[in-house]
Amino acid sequence: MSILVAEDITFIKNGRTILDIDHFSLNEGEVTALIGVNGAGKTSLMQILALLQQPTSGRVVFQGKIANKKNLRELRHRMAFVFQQPLLLDMTVRQNIAMGLRIRKLAKQEIEGRVNLWLEKLGISHLADGPVRFLSGGEAQRVSIARALALQPEVLFLDEPFTGLDSPTRGQLLLDIAGLLHGTKIATLFVTHDYAEIPHLAHRLSVLDQGRVIQTGTPEEIYQNPSNQVVVRLLQWIPMKHIS
Ligand SMILES: Nc1ncnc2c1ncn2[C@@H]1O[C@H](COP(=O)(O)OP(=O)(O)OP(=O)(O)O)[C@@H](O)[C@H]1O
């Protein structure tokens, strides 16, 4: 079932068409990876879906509701983000995870329960009362993931969350996130330049080229039947052993 849909989207800047997309959807319980070369429009599409950027034309529909100025805040509160840079505030780990819940005015007990749950799920309970400024890159990213998932979002945006982490840290975090997301109802958009990550996390793959979605399917389908040479060139970097 589609949770978030972009329909008839154009995004035009300085007379240049950056996006031209008829239909793009994120489905309940699915991780959709979005790939494309630098400048293909991935960030622009993510920002439009996340209601952080207004398209030139078209609409974003969240669970049947067309996003507009009136419902923007309510709809944004049902989404969460993890960026390449964890963007943590200079407080304790616990306070960072609690921040979004406080903003949403949840009861103190509920906040405490959720924070403890996600500290545990991300394996960072031992860091809870320390300041975030001493964390390693991998630990900081775990805090940012705990902060996002504690919000119990319906839609999650992962914007190159593993970039900059060393290989073993990245691999473990990738497996842990896959374990946390798979089997939930969250619709996830995962933007990455590291195509080796895709088979571990994504159920679906969309390929963006010059602002257009040129192919969508399971990683296996796309790998076996690339729609054109652009897709072939991109996917040659996905290790075949992971696709079966
Ligand atoms: N607000 C804007 N004003 C002008 N041009 C923009 C704006 N936003 C994006 N662009 C241009 O649109 C194109 C697509 O940018 P975007 O950041 O969405 O691509 P991307 O696929 O995320 O690239 P990367 O992989 O490098 O992050 C780029 O050429 C960029 O310069």
PDBQT file of the ligand as one rigid body, heavy atoms in Angstrom, charges set to zero:
ROOT
HETATM    1  N1  LIG A 301      17.308  25.267  -5.251  1.00  0.00    +0.000 N 
HETATM    2  C1  LIG A 301      18.002  25.030  -6.365  1.00  0.00    +0.000 A 
HETATM    3  N2  LIG A 301      18.333  26.032  -7.216  1.00  0.00    +0.000 NA
HETATM    4  C2  LIG A 301      19.008  25.790  -8.332  1.00  0.00    +0.000 A 
HETATM    5  N3  LIG A 301      19.443  24.567  -8.726  1.00  0.00    +0.000 NA
HETATM    6  C3  LIG A 301      19.174  23.544  -7.906  1.00  0.00    +0.000 A 
HETATM    7  C4  LIG A 301      18.437  23.698  -6.693  1.00  0.00    +0.000 A 
HETATM    8  N4  LIG A 301      18.312  22.492  -6.102  1.00  0.00    +0.000 NA
HETATM    9  C5  LIG A 301      18.949  21.621  -6.903  1.00  0.00    +0.000 A 
HETATM   10  N5  LIG A 301      19.465  22.236  -7.983  1.00  0.00    +0.000 N 
HETATM   11  C6  LIG A 301      20.185  21.585  -9.089  1.00  0.00    +0.000 C 
HETATM   12  O1  LIG A 301      19.425  20.466  -9.459  1.00  0.00    +0.000 OA
HETATM   13  C7  LIG A 301      20.267  19.368  -9.817  1.00  0.00    +0.000 C 
HETATM   14  C8  LIG A 301      19.903  18.170  -8.993  1.00  0.00    +0.000 C 
HETATM   15  O2  LIG A 301      20.354  18.399  -7.658  1.00  0.00    +0.000 OA
HETATM   16  P1  LIG A 301      20.185  17.325  -6.502  1.00  0.00    +0.000 P 
HETATM   17  O3  LIG A 301      20.980  17.821  -5.338  1.00  0.00    +0.000 OA
HETATM   18  O4  LIG A 301      18.745  17.059  -6.292  1.00  0.00    +0.000 OA
HETATM   19  O5  LIG A 301      20.887  16.044  -7.144  1.00  0.00    +0.000 OA
HETATM   20  P2  LIG A 301      21.420  14.730  -6.424  1.00  0.00    +0.000 P 
HETATM   21  O6  LIG A 301      21.054  13.590  -7.296  1.00  0.00    +0.000 OA
HETATM   22  O7  LIG A 301      20.962  14.683  -5.021  1.00  0.00    +0.000 OA
HETATM   23  O8  LIG A 301      22.990  14.969  -6.458  1.00  0.00    +0.000 OA
HETATM   24  P3  LIG A 301      24.129  14.425  -5.451  1.00  0.00    +0.000 P 
HETATM   25  O9  LIG A 301      24.225  12.947  -5.678  1.00  0.00    +0.000 OA
HETATM   26  O10 LIG A 301      25.356  15.152  -5.918  1.00  0.00    +0.000 OA
HETATM   27  O11 LIG A 301      23.726  14.793  -4.053  1.00  0.00    +0.000 OA
HETATM   28  C9  LIG A 301      21.696  19.857  -9.635  1.00  0.00    +0.000 C 
HETATM   29  O12 LIG A 301      22.200  20.245 -10.884  1.00  0.00    +0.000 OA
HETATM   30  C10 LIG A 301      21.551  21.046  -8.698  1.00  0.00    +0.000 C 
HETATM   31  O13 LIG A 301      22.560  21.987  -8.912  1.00  0.00    +0.000 OA
ENDROOT
TORSDOF 0
